[in-house]
Structure formats: C-alpha cells, structure tokens
Amino acid sequence: MSDSLTRASGIVFDLDGTLVDSTYVHTLCWWEALQQFGHERPMAAVHHTVGMGADHLLDHLLGDGRDRSQDDAVTAAHDVLFSTWHERLHPLPSARTLLNWCRDAGLTVGLASSGGQRDLWAMMDVLDHPDFDVIVTGDDVDSTKPDTDVLDAALDRAGLDAEDVLVVGDSVWDMQAARRAGVVPVGVATGGTSAPELESAGAELTYQDLAALLDALQEAKPAPVAGTWGARP
C-alpha cells in the first residue's frame, strides 16, 4: 500500500484519456486538421502530443520556426472536427464510480485539463455532471501541460497542499506537469501510453485502468458512505 494514497486529501484528474475515452479521437482530429493545412505528420506522432494544449502541441509537431499565422486556423479546424464527436464519446470504464467514491471518501476532487471550455461541457454530459470542487481548463491559464499552470491554479483554488494531492493522468505530459508541480503523479494506462512510459515521465504510481486505481484507493482509505451521483460505471 502506498503512503501517498493513504495521506492524500485531494485528487485532481485529467479529462481526455483519463476520464473520457477521447485520446484517439483527438489524435484523428488533430491529424486531419494538420492535413487540411498541408502538414503531413504520422498519426503516432500526433498521438504522442495529445495531453498538451494547442500552444505546445503545434510547437512539438511543427517546430518553433514555423509560420504561426496558421495556428489559430489549425486549432479551430481541430475544434470543429472534435465537436462532431461530442455525442459519440463515452466515459472510460469505472470513471463515474471512481469519482463518486472519491467524493464520498471526503477527498477534494478537482479537474485540470489542457483542453478548453468549448469541449468541457460536452465532457461533463458524458460523465453525468460530476460535482467537482474545482475545474481548471487551458482557457483559464497562460500555458498548458507539461507546464504546471493548470495544476497550480487547481491547487490554489482548492486550498490544497501539493504534497497531499494525487494528480491522475494518462499522458507523459500529465506526469511531467505533476512532477514539476510537486504533487503525487499517478499514471493510468487508459490513453494509449504504457505504464513504463508514464513511469519514465515521472509517475510515482501507475495503474492499468481506473478500476485498479479505485481498488488501491479503497485499500488505502476507509470505506466511504454510499454516494448519490456517478453510480453508473
């Protein structure tokens, strides 16, 4: 049993690929958006960047020396393409149950995503509108993951000490940001990034899926009272 799980007073989740099964949808939409503007990139390379916000993603894929005049148009193309998938997205298995358990266990529950407000409310529909204590998106900060801005803002708004907070994510960018922010990085292999890759990026703990994370939390903490929201797996 990990001491980090036992002493945690808060837990902050990433969204895409962590709670909602959307990583490969984002991969496809970014790939197609780039194609529309003449940028040929392997889909595997695009997948590796998902988890960053558009600010870092385009730097990573197209380089710092690119013509940035197209950035807003490429990002807008991705956003339009992704919006066509909103009603077809699904929560990852055990996402609702895990969120419900964390709330009932008395943890402060936060969301910190590199994505923007445009997609947030569609994702909340997918998750049946869980009652997060704090929500921070890429639109709320100057720089997205792997920078720490979204995590710093979430901790500040929730009044939490970093060393007592678990940050759960599925990408190397989540783990890098969490390590830099001084929180406990918890990796879940739910977005196509393996546990060894997450560990190399700084994960202190890794789990194959959300059900395994829930099992570990239930072992580390007293059983909560049954909750009233998020009961569906």
C-alpha positions in Angstrom: 0.0 0.0 0.0 1.3 3.4 -0.9 1.7 6.1 1.8 0.8 8.7 -0.9 -2.6 7.2 -1.3 -3.2 6.9 2.4 -2.3 10.5 3.2 -4.0 12.1 0.2 -6.5 14.8 1.0 -7.2 15.7 -2.6 -7.2 14.2 -6.1 -7.1 16.1 -9.4 -8.0 14.4 -12.6 -7.0 15.0 -16.2 -10.0 14.7 -18.6 -9.2 13.4 -22.1 -8.0 9.8 -22.0 -8.2 9.7 -18.2 -12.0 10.0 -17.5 -13.3 10.2 -21.1 -12.3 7.8 -23.9 -11.3 10.6 -26.3 -7.5 10.4 -26.8 -7.7 8.7 -30.2 -10.5 10.9 -31.3 -8.3 13.9 -30.6 -5.5 12.2 -32.4 -7.6 11.7 -35.5 -9.0 15.3 -35.4 -5.5 16.9 -35.0 -4.2 14.7 -37.8 -7.0 15.8 -40.1 -6.7 19.4 -39.1 -3.0 19.4 -39.9 -3.7 17.7 -43.2 -6.1 20.5 -44.2 -3.2 23.0 -43.9 -0.7 20.9 -45.7 1.1 19.4 -42.7 1.9 15.7 -43.1 2.6 14.1 -39.7 2.4 10.4 -38.7 -0.6 9.6 -36.6 1.6 8.0 -34.0 3.5 11.3 -33.6 0.2 13.2 -33.2 -1.0 10.7 -30.6 2.2 11.3 -28.6 1.3 15.0 -28.3 -2.3 14.6 -27.1 -2.5 15.9 -23.5 -0.8 19.1 -24.3 -2.8 22.2 -25.2 -2.7 23.6 -28.7 0.0 26.0 -27.7 2.6 23.2 -27.0 1.1 20.6 -29.4 1.8 22.7 -32.5 5.3 23.6 -31.3 6.0 19.9 -30.8 4.7 18.8 -34.2 5.6 21.7 -36.4 8.6 23.2 -34.7 9.3 26.7 -33.3 10.4 28.1 -36.6 7.0 27.5 -38.4 4.7 30.2 -39.8 2.5 30.8 -36.8 -0.1 32.7 -38.8 -2.0 29.4 -39.3 -2.0 28.3 -35.7 -5.4 29.6 -34.9 -7.0 28.2 -38.0 -5.4 24.8 -37.5 -6.7 24.8 -33.9 -10.2 25.9 -35.0 -10.3 23.1 -37.6 -9.4 20.6 -34.8 -12.1 22.0 -32.6 -14.8 21.8 -35.3 -13.8 18.2 -36.1 -13.8 17.2 -32.5 -17.2 18.8 -31.8 -18.7 16.3 -34.3 -17.7 13.5 -31.9 -19.2 15.0 -28.7 -22.4 12.9 -28.8 -20.4 9.7 -29.5 -17.9 9.9 -26.6 -18.1 7.6 -23.7 -16.6 7.6 -20.2 -13.8 5.3 -19.5 -14.8 2.2 -17.5 -15.2 2.9 -13.8 -14.8 6.7 -14.3 -18.1 7.6 -12.7 -17.7 5.0 -9.9 -14.2 6.3 -9.1 -15.4 10.0 -9.0 -18.3 9.0 -6.8 -16.0 7.1 -4.4 -13.5 9.9 -4.1 -16.3 12.4 -3.2 -17.8 10.0 -0.6 -14.3 9.3 0.9 -14.0 13.0 1.7 -11.4 13.9 -0.8 -11.3 17.2 -2.5 -11.9 16.4 -6.2 -10.6 18.6 -9.0 -10.3 18.6 -12.7 -7.3 20.1 -14.5 -7.3 19.8 -18.3 -5.2 21.3 -21.1 -8.4 21.4 -23.2 -10.7 24.4 -23.4 -14.1 25.4 -22.2 -15.7 24.5 -25.6 -15.3 20.8 -25.1 -15.6 20.8 -21.3 -19.4 20.9 -21.0 -19.8 18.1 -23.6 -17.4 16.0 -21.4 -19.5 16.8 -18.3 -22.5 15.5 -20.1 -20.6 12.3 -20.8 -19.7 11.9 -17.1 -23.2 12.8 -15.9 -22.1 16.2 -14.5 -19.9 15.1 -11.5 -19.6 17.6 -8.7 -16.0 18.7 -8.9 -14.8 21.1 -6.2 -12.6 22.9 -8.8 -12.3 22.9 -12.5 -9.4 24.5 -14.5 -9.0 24.3 -18.3 -6.4 25.6 -20.7 -8.6 28.6 -21.3 -8.0 29.7 -17.7 -4.2 29.8 -17.8 -1.3 31.2 -19.8 0.3 27.8 -20.6 -0.9 24.2 -20.7 0.7 20.9 -19.8 3.6 20.0 -19.5 3.8 23.4 -17.8 2.2 23.5 -14.3 -0.2 26.3 -14.8 -3.4 24.3 -14.7 -2.3 22.3 -11.7 -1.1 25.3 -9.8 -4.4 27.1 -10.4 -6.4 24.0 -9.3 -4.3 23.7 -6.1 -4.7 27.4 -5.3 -8.4 27.4 -5.9 -9.0 24.3 -3.8 -6.6 25.4 -1.0 -4.6 22.2 -1.1 -1.0 21.5 -0.2 0.7 19.9 -3.2 2.4 17.0 -1.3 -1.1 15.8 -0.2 -2.6 15.7 -3.7 -2.8 12.9 -6.2 -2.8 14.0 -9.9 -4.2 11.3 -12.2 -3.4 11.4 -15.9 -2.8 9.2 -18.9 -0.1 11.1 -20.8 3.6 11.8 -20.3 2.7 15.5 -20.2 0.4 14.9 -17.2 3.2 13.2 -15.4 5.8 15.8 -16.2 3.5 18.6 -15.1 2.6 16.8 -11.9 6.2 16.2 -11.0 7.1 19.8 -11.6 4.1 21.0 -9.5 5.2 18.9 -6.5 2.1 16.7 -6.4 2.0 12.9 -6.5 1.9 11.9 -10.2 -0.4 8.9 -10.7 -0.4 7.4 -14.2 -3.3 5.3 -15.7 -2.6 3.5 -19.0 -6.0 4.4 -20.4 -5.0 6.7 -23.2 -2.5 4.6 -25.2 0.6 5.4 -23.1 2.1 2.4 -21.3 2.9 2.2 -17.6 6.7 2.2 -18.3 6.4 5.3 -20.4 4.4 7.0 -17.6 7.0 6.0 -15.0 9.8 7.3 -17.2 7.9 10.6 -17.3 7.7 10.9 -13.5 4.8 8.8 -12.4 5.1 7.7 -8.8 2.3 5.2 -9.1 0.8 3.6 -12.2 -2.3 1.5 -12.8 -3.6 -0.3 -15.9 -7.0 1.3 -15.6 -9.3 3.3 -13.3 -10.7 0.2 -11.7 -7.2 -0.8 -10.5 -6.7 2.8 -9.1 -10.1 2.5 -7.3 -9.1 -0.8 -5.8 -5.8 0.7 -4.5 -7.6 3.7 -3.0 -10.2 1.5 -1.3 -7.4 -0.5 0.2 -5.6 2.6 1.4 -8.6 4.5 2.9 -11.7 3.7 5.0 -14.8 2.7 3.1 -17.0 5.7 2.3 -20.7 6.1 2.7 -22.6 5.3 -0.5 -22.9 8.3 -2.7 -25.7 9.8 -4.7 -24.1 10.7 -8.0 -22.0 8.9 -10.6 -23.3 5.5 -9.6 -23.0 4.1 -13.1 -19.6 2.5 -14.0 
